[in-house]
Amino acid sequence: MSTVFRSIGRRRGVQAAAAGAVVLGLLLWWLLPLGEEPPGGTITLSTGTRRGVYQEYGERLRTAFAKNMPGLTVRLLTSDGSQENVERVATGKADFAITAADAVETYELEHGPGADTLRGVARLYDDYMHLVVPRNSPVRSLADLRGKRVVVGPPESGVRLIAERLLRVSGIDPDRDIVPLADGIDTGPSRLRRGEADALFWSGGLPTDGLTQLAKKFAYRFVPIEGDVVARLHAQGGATRYYRATNMPESAYPTIQQGATVPTIAVSNILITRADMDERLTEWVTRTVIDSRDRIGAHVHSAQLVDLRTAIYTDPLVLHEGARRYYRSVKP
């Protein structure tokens, strides 16, 4: 090859590389909001108990935030669950948190400190109520729990909130008619397996790792929570309006359900923050939650249900302005 052709080849290669760099730069500019640098700093995200979906989802979100916002440090706080998460955000102990809609409404109705500052970021996925008993248990309904040792969740958890409401509408006083055990999904399954508990309530996304692992070493089954319970809950008014009758799909815990669905109730989860949270940061957080759905969903099944079309419905909270700005930017 002559010197002239080699020179032309090199020049064309340089031109192609330069053109590629321009295209990449334009693509990055298009993907980043207004061509801005990602926000940095430190935020705190309150999740839940270990072996629960909140905790696993929070860990995956932190990884996604690190990818999209390298200058942002995310501190994860484990917690009892929904009730504690709401209080933490409202009082400034956490910046963001995952919580169930009924816990938010309850906190607002009780006029908790800072309740008026709470804002929604995204509706995430639904929690399903699980009532777990040993396979040979005589318990067949909620009413059969009378006199039993029942894991009802930690005091500030979302499961405790729902479990006590379910017991009351079934004619059971949760303080007098059962022996309440304040374990979460991290320790409750072990107590059930060791015979220290007769039943376990858990409210979480499907499937929850704590129950998936329990199925590998202990024979248990789910007690159905029939649809008429929801009507009785709704009759109480207030936060109970967020409960809906549904069926746990047979694919949730296949070795336990053996092809059968389980009647139960569900409540939606939302990512929350405060009104004073930086708008640009909240916009980026919202964007990352939506854009990371498939990556996180490959590990946390519940995350697959995060949907741009429903994420804006954060009732009972209005959207944070930063989240609203993101949803407007992607509106068709």
C-alpha positions as CSV (number, residue, x, y, z in Angstrom):
1,M,0.0,0.0,0.0
2,S,1.4,3.4,-0.9
3,T,2.2,6.2,1.6
4,V,-0.7,8.2,0.1
5,F,-3.3,5.5,0.8
6,R,-2.0,4.8,4.3
7,S,-2.3,8.5,5.1
8,I,-5.9,8.6,3.7
9,G,-6.8,5.5,5.8
10,R,-5.4,7.0,9.0
11,R,-7.2,10.3,8.3
12,R,-10.5,8.5,7.7
13,G,-10.1,6.5,10.9
14,V,-9.5,9.7,12.9
15,Q,-12.5,11.3,11.3
16,A,-14.7,8.3,12.1
17,A,-13.5,8.3,15.7
18,A,-14.2,12.0,16.0
19,A,-17.7,11.5,14.6
20,G,-18.3,8.7,17.0
21,A,-17.3,10.8,19.9
22,V,-19.6,13.6,18.8
23,V,-22.5,11.1,18.5
24,L,-21.8,9.7,21.9
25,G,-21.6,13.2,23.4
26,L,-25.0,14.1,21.8
27,L,-26.5,10.9,23.1
28,L,-25.3,11.5,26.6
29,W,-26.5,15.1,26.4
30,W,-29.9,13.8,25.3
31,L,-30.1,11.2,28.1
32,L,-29.1,13.6,30.9
33,P,-31.7,16.1,32.0
34,L,-30.9,19.4,30.3
35,G,-27.3,18.1,29.9
36,E,-26.7,18.6,33.6
37,E,-24.1,16.8,35.7
38,P,-25.7,14.2,38.0
39,P,-26.4,15.5,41.5
40,G,-24.1,14.4,44.4
41,G,-24.1,14.5,48.2
42,T,-25.5,12.1,50.7
43,I,-29.0,10.7,51.2
44,T,-30.5,8.2,53.6
45,L,-32.9,5.6,52.4
46,S,-34.9,3.7,55.1
47,T,-35.8,0.1,54.0
48,G,-37.0,-2.7,56.3
49,T,-36.0,-5.9,58.1
50,R,-33.3,-8.2,56.7
51,R,-34.6,-10.9,54.4
52,G,-37.5,-8.7,53.4
53,V,-38.2,-7.2,50.0
54,Y,-37.8,-3.6,51.2
55,Q,-34.2,-4.3,52.2
56,E,-33.3,-6.2,49.1
57,Y,-34.9,-3.6,46.8
58,G,-33.2,-0.8,48.7
59,E,-29.8,-2.5,48.2
60,R,-30.4,-2.8,44.5
61,L,-31.6,0.8,44.2
62,R,-28.4,1.9,45.9
63,T,-26.4,0.2,43.2
64,A,-28.5,1.8,40.5
65,F,-28.1,5.3,42.1
66,A,-24.3,4.7,42.2
67,K,-24.3,4.0,38.4
68,N,-26.4,7.0,37.5
69,M,-25.1,9.4,40.1
70,P,-21.5,8.5,41.0
71,G,-21.2,11.5,43.3
72,L,-24.2,10.5,45.4
73,T,-23.6,8.5,48.6
74,V,-26.7,6.4,49.7
75,R,-26.9,5.3,53.4
76,L,-29.4,2.4,53.9
77,L,-31.2,2.1,57.2
78,T,-32.9,-1.1,58.2
79,S,-36.1,-0.6,60.1
80,D,-39.2,-2.3,61.6
81,G,-41.0,-1.5,58.3
82,S,-43.6,0.9,57.0
83,Q,-44.7,2.7,60.1
84,E,-41.2,3.5,61.2
85,N,-40.2,4.5,57.7
86,V,-43.0,7.1,57.5
87,E,-42.0,8.6,60.8
88,R,-38.4,8.7,59.8
89,V,-39.0,10.7,56.7
90,A,-41.6,13.0,58.2
91,T,-39.2,13.9,61.1
92,G,-36.0,14.2,59.0
93,K,-34.4,11.0,60.2
94,A,-34.3,9.7,56.6
95,D,-34.6,11.4,53.2
96,F,-36.4,8.6,51.3
97,A,-38.2,5.5,52.3
98,I,-40.3,2.6,51.0
99,T,-43.6,2.3,52.8
100,A,-47.2,1.0,52.3
101,A,-50.0,3.4,51.5
102,D,-52.1,2.4,54.6
103,A,-49.2,3.3,56.9
104,V,-48.9,6.7,55.3
105,E,-52.6,7.4,55.7
106,T,-52.6,6.2,59.3
107,Y,-49.7,8.5,60.1
108,E,-51.6,11.4,58.5
109,L,-54.9,10.6,60.3
110,E,-53.1,10.5,63.6
111,H,-51.5,13.9,62.8
112,G,-47.9,12.6,63.2
113,P,-45.1,15.2,63.4
114,G,-44.3,16.4,59.9
115,A,-47.1,14.6,58.2
116,D,-47.9,17.6,56.1
117,T,-44.4,17.6,54.6
118,L,-44.6,14.1,53.2
119,R,-44.5,13.7,49.4
120,G,-44.7,10.9,46.9
121,V,-42.0,9.9,44.5
122,A,-43.3,6.7,42.8
123,R,-45.8,3.9,43.3
124,L,-43.8,0.7,43.3
125,Y,-45.4,-2.7,43.8
126,D,-48.0,-4.4,46.0
127,D,-47.4,-6.1,49.3
128,Y,-49.4,-9.3,49.8
129,M,-50.5,-10.5,53.2
130,H,-49.2,-14.0,54.1
131,L,-50.6,-16.0,57.0
132,V,-48.2,-18.9,57.4
133,V,-48.8,-22.0,59.6
134,P,-47.1,-25.5,59.8
135,R,-48.6,-27.9,57.2
136,N,-50.2,-30.0,59.9
137,S,-51.7,-27.1,61.8
138,P,-55.4,-27.1,62.7
139,V,-55.6,-23.4,61.8
140,R,-57.8,-23.0,58.8
141,S,-59.1,-19.4,59.2
142,L,-58.3,-16.2,61.0
143,A,-60.8,-17.1,63.7
144,D,-58.8,-20.2,64.5
145,L,-55.9,-18.1,65.7
146,R,-57.5,-17.5,69.1
147,G,-55.3,-18.7,71.9
148,K,-52.3,-19.2,69.5
149,R,-48.8,-17.9,69.5
150,V,-48.8,-15.5,66.5
151,V,-45.9,-13.6,64.9
152,V,-47.5,-10.2,64.2
153,G,-44.4,-8.2,63.3
154,P,-42.3,-5.6,65.0
155,P,-44.3,-2.7,66.7
156,E,-43.5,-0.1,64.0
157,S,-44.0,-2.5,61.0
158,G,-46.6,-2.4,58.3
159,V,-47.4,-6.1,58.9
160,R,-48.3,-5.3,62.6
161,L,-50.7,-2.6,61.4
162,I,-52.5,-5.0,59.0
163,A,-52.4,-8.1,61.3
164,E,-54.0,-6.3,64.2
165,R,-56.8,-5.0,61.9
166,L,-57.4,-8.5,60.5
167,L,-57.6,-10.0,63.9
168,R,-60.0,-7.4,65.2
169,V,-62.4,-7.8,62.3
170,S,-62.3,-11.5,63.0
171,G,-63.4,-11.0,66.6
172,I,-60.0,-11.5,68.1
173,D,-58.4,-9.0,70.5
174,P,-54.7,-8.9,69.4
175,D,-53.6,-8.1,73.0
176,R,-55.7,-10.6,74.9
177,D,-56.9,-13.4,72.6
178,I,-53.5,-14.4,71.2
179,V,-49.9,-14.5,72.3
180,P,-48.4,-11.8,70.1
181,L,-44.7,-12.3,69.0
182,A,-42.9,-9.2,67.7
183,D,-40.7,-10.9,65.2
184,G,-40.1,-9.8,61.6
185,I,-39.4,-11.8,58.5
186,D,-35.7,-12.1,59.6
187,T,-36.5,-14.1,62.8
188,G,-40.2,-15.1,62.6
189,P,-39.7,-18.1,60.1
190,S,-37.1,-19.6,62.4
191,R,-39.5,-19.4,65.4
192,L,-42.2,-21.1,63.4
193,R,-39.8,-23.9,62.3
194,R,-38.6,-24.5,65.9
195,G,-42.2,-24.7,67.1
196,E,-42.0,-21.5,69.1
197,A,-44.9,-20.0,67.1
198,D,-48.1,-21.4,65.8
199,A,-48.6,-18.9,63.0
200,L,-46.9,-16.0,61.2
201,F,-48.2,-12.9,59.6
202,W,-46.1,-11.3,56.9
203,S,-46.9,-8.5,54.4
204,G,-44.4,-8.2,51.5
205,G,-43.7,-8.4,47.8
206,L,-43.8,-11.7,46.0
207,P,-41.8,-13.8,46.6
208,T,-40.2,-12.9,49.9
209,D,-36.8,-14.5,50.4
210,G,-37.4,-15.3,54.0
211,L,-40.3,-17.5,53.1
212,T,-38.6,-19.0,50.0
213,Q,-35.8,-20.1,52.2
214,L,-38.1,-21.5,54.8
215,A,-39.8,-23.7,52.2
216,K,-36.5,-25.5,51.6
217,K,-36.3,-26.8,55.2
218,F,-39.9,-26.7,56.6
219,A,-43.3,-27.9,55.5
220,Y,-45.8,-25.0,55.8
221,R,-49.0,-23.7,54.1
222,F,-50.9,-20.5,53.7
223,V,-54.2,-19.8,55.5
224,P,-56.6,-18.1,53.1
225,I,-57.8,-14.6,53.9
226,E,-61.2,-14.5,52.2
227,G,-62.6,-11.6,50.3
228,D,-65.4,-10.8,52.8
229,V,-62.7,-9.7,55.2
230,V,-61.9,-6.7,52.9
231,A,-65.5,-5.6,53.1
232,R,-65.4,-5.7,56.9
233,L,-62.1,-3.7,56.8
234,H,-63.4,-1.1,54.5
235,A,-66.4,-0.6,56.8
236,Q,-64.0,0.7,59.4
237,G,-63.1,3.6,57.2
238,G,-59.8,5.5,57.2
239,A,-56.7,3.8,56.0
240,T,-58.4,0.5,55.4
241,R,-59.6,1.7,52.0
242,Y,-56.1,0.9,50.7
243,Y,-56.7,-2.9,51.1
244,R,-58.0,-4.9,48.2
245,A,-58.9,-8.5,47.8
246,T,-56.7,-10.5,45.5
247,N,-55.1,-13.9,45.0
248,M,-51.5,-14.8,45.6
249,P,-50.5,-16.3,42.3
250,E,-49.5,-20.0,42.3
251,S,-46.0,-19.1,41.0
252,A,-45.1,-17.2,44.2
253,Y,-44.0,-20.2,46.3
254,P,-44.5,-23.2,43.9
255,T,-43.3,-25.9,46.3
256,I,-45.8,-24.7,49.0
257,Q,-48.8,-23.8,46.8
258,Q,-48.5,-26.7,44.4
259,G,-50.4,-25.0,41.7
260,A,-53.1,-23.3,43.8
261,T,-53.7,-19.6,44.3
262,V,-54.3,-18.2,47.8
263,P,-57.0,-15.7,48.6
264,T,-55.5,-12.7,50.5
265,I,-55.4,-8.9,50.6
266,A,-52.8,-6.5,49.1
267,V,-51.7,-2.9,49.6
268,S,-49.6,-0.7,47.4
269,N,-46.1,0.4,48.3
270,I,-44.7,3.9,47.5
271,L,-41.4,5.6,47.6
272,I,-41.7,8.7,49.7
273,T,-39.7,11.8,50.6
274,R,-40.3,15.3,52.1
275,A,-41.4,18.5,50.3
276,D,-38.1,20.2,51.1
277,M,-36.0,17.6,49.3
278,D,-34.0,19.1,46.5
279,E,-36.0,19.0,43.3
280,R,-33.2,18.1,40.9
281,L,-32.0,15.3,43.1
282,T,-35.6,13.9,43.4
283,E,-36.0,14.1,39.7
284,W,-32.9,12.0,39.2
285,V,-34.0,9.6,41.9
286,T,-37.3,9.1,40.2
287,R,-35.7,8.6,36.8
288,T,-33.4,5.9,38.2
289,V,-36.3,4.1,39.9
290,I,-38.1,3.8,36.6
291,D,-35.1,3.2,34.4
292,S,-33.6,0.5,36.7
293,R,-36.8,-1.6,36.8
294,D,-35.6,-4.4,34.5
295,R,-32.1,-4.6,36.0
296,I,-33.4,-4.8,39.5
297,G,-36.4,-7.0,38.5
298,A,-34.0,-9.7,37.4
299,H,-33.1,-10.2,41.1
300,V,-36.1,-8.8,42.9
301,H,-39.3,-10.0,41.2
302,S,-41.5,-7.3,42.7
303,A,-39.5,-4.6,41.0
304,Q,-40.8,-5.9,37.6
305,L,-44.2,-4.4,38.6
306,V,-42.9,-0.8,38.7
307,D,-44.5,0.9,35.8
308,L,-44.3,4.4,34.4
309,R,-48.0,4.5,33.8
310,T,-48.9,3.8,37.4
311,A,-45.9,5.3,39.2
312,I,-47.5,8.7,39.5
313,Y,-50.4,7.4,41.6
314,T,-48.8,7.9,45.1
315,D,-52.1,8.4,46.9
316,P,-52.5,9.5,49.7
317,L,-49.5,11.7,49.0
318,V,-49.2,14.4,46.3
319,L,-46.1,14.1,44.1
320,H,-42.9,15.8,45.0
321,E,-42.2,18.6,42.5
322,G,-39.0,16.9,41.4
323,A,-40.8,13.7,40.7
324,R,-43.6,15.6,38.9
325,R,-40.9,17.2,36.7
326,Y,-39.6,13.9,35.7
327,Y,-43.0,12.4,34.8
328,R,-43.8,15.5,32.7
329,S,-40.5,15.1,30.8
330,V,-41.4,11.6,29.7
331,K,-45.1,12.1,29.1
332,P,-45.9,10.9,25.5
